[in-house]
Each structure stands twice: as structure tokens, then as C-alpha cells.
Amino acid sequence: MDNNLPEIEELIKKFSKLPGLGPKSAKRIILKLIDNKDTMIKPLAKSLANVYKNIIRCNSCGNLKIINTECLCEKNDNKYDKICVVENLADMWVIQSANIFKGYFHILGGTVNSNEKYEQKNLLIDSLVKRIKKNSLKEVIIATSATVEGQTTAHYIEDAIKNDKIKISKLGQGLPVGGEIEQLDDGTLVSAFKSRVPVSND
């Protein structure tokens, strides 16, 4: 910005790192906030502080929960025989909104590439194995993106849970090569889930 205000410049840099925002969009948002300090910045700061203080990631399923409370995955109000494995919360939300899957969700918290091990990124693959055994699940649907990283992650999962007693499937046609789950429309997701294909146990 022309006014050389380091606090504003720093805020713009941080906002620019958010998905879908560049420097221009970040500047517009910052200026809007500054013009409405009492009605927007103050409550926003309070909400962010509450989230920072009270919301954590569940070490079992990867979903968000309030600190020192039970996660939905621990309550087990509903019994399912399938679990859908996704990369992040945005992927789970888009699948839920499409109403195409009834079962448990497992959020990995990212992906790996061919040059690193999943432990380095703290992905919840070990906890996935535990959840499968604990709930006696019959099918694991691997819903990672059709990117190189997403497919590499899928291979790690397949190796970790491969056995003769559980069906492992991946999303089928309808999922474009290089596509990310959260960017897909409902019709494409429905097609990908309906045409999911089994993974060989060989």
C-alpha cells in the first residue's frame, strides 16, 4: 500500500495466503474491516480468539471438536459399516452437502508425495487402522484427489489397511485426472461414488 503502514502490509500478506485470495482481494477485505472497526474487526477478533482457544483437531478421526469434549467419532450414535477417507475438512463438507454417503468420515489432514513418508506430515493413517478394527468396518472408500499427491496418499492407505476381510475402493469415473474433491460439483461426486472401483488386494 502507498501509505507505508507496516501493520496493514503485514495483515494483507497474511490474508493473501488464504485460499482464493490474492493481494488485491486481501486489500479490499482489509479496507472493509478498517472502515468497520467496531462492527467487524472487534467481533471477528473475538471469534478468532475463541476458535484458537477452544477448537482442536481430533487425534482419532481428524475432525474438529471443542477442547476437552468428546468428538462425534467417539459417541458412535450411528453404526455404519463404511468409512470414507478424505484429505481435509473441505472435502468432507462437500461430500456431506451432496448427501451421497452414509457412513463414517476420516480426515487425514493433508497428503504425501513420493519423496516423503506420511509420518512426516502427521497424517492420521495409523488411527484409521485402529478405527477400522474398532468398528468392524466392511468397506473403506478412499476419496483422495486425483492428483499425484492424492494418489500417492491412497497407495499408503492401501498398504496400511490391506487385508482379506475388508473391501477397499476408490472413487471411479467422474473424478477428473488432477481434480480436487472440494472443487467438484454434486453431479460429478455422485458419479464418482456410484462408480467407485475395488482396489486389488494383490
Secondary structure as GFF3:
##gff-version 3
##sequence-region A 1 202
A	DSSP	alpha_helix	6	16	.	.	.	ID=ss1
A	DSSP	alpha_helix	23	35	.	.	.	ID=ss2
A	DSSP	pi_helix	37	41	.	.	.	ID=ss3
A	DSSP	alpha_helix	42	54	.	.	.	ID=ss4
A	DSSP	beta_strand	55	57	.	.	.	ID=ss5
A	DSSP	beta_strand	64	66	.	.	.	ID=ss6
A	DSSP	alpha_helix	72	75	.	.	.	ID=ss7
A	DSSP	beta_strand	82	86	.	.	.	ID=ss8
A	DSSP	alpha_helix	89	98	.	.	.	ID=ss9
A	DSSP	beta_strand	104	107	.	.	.	ID=ss10
A	DSSP	three_ten_helix	118	121	.	.	.	ID=ss11
A	DSSP	alpha_helix	125	134	.	.	.	ID=ss12
A	DSSP	beta_strand	139	142	.	.	.	ID=ss13
A	DSSP	alpha_helix	148	161	.	.	.	ID=ss14
A	DSSP	beta_strand	167	170	.	.	.	ID=ss15
A	DSSP	three_ten_helix	181	183	.	.	.	ID=ss16
A	DSSP	alpha_helix	186	194	.	.	.	ID=ss17
A	DSSP	beta_strand	197	198	.	.	.	ID=ss18
###
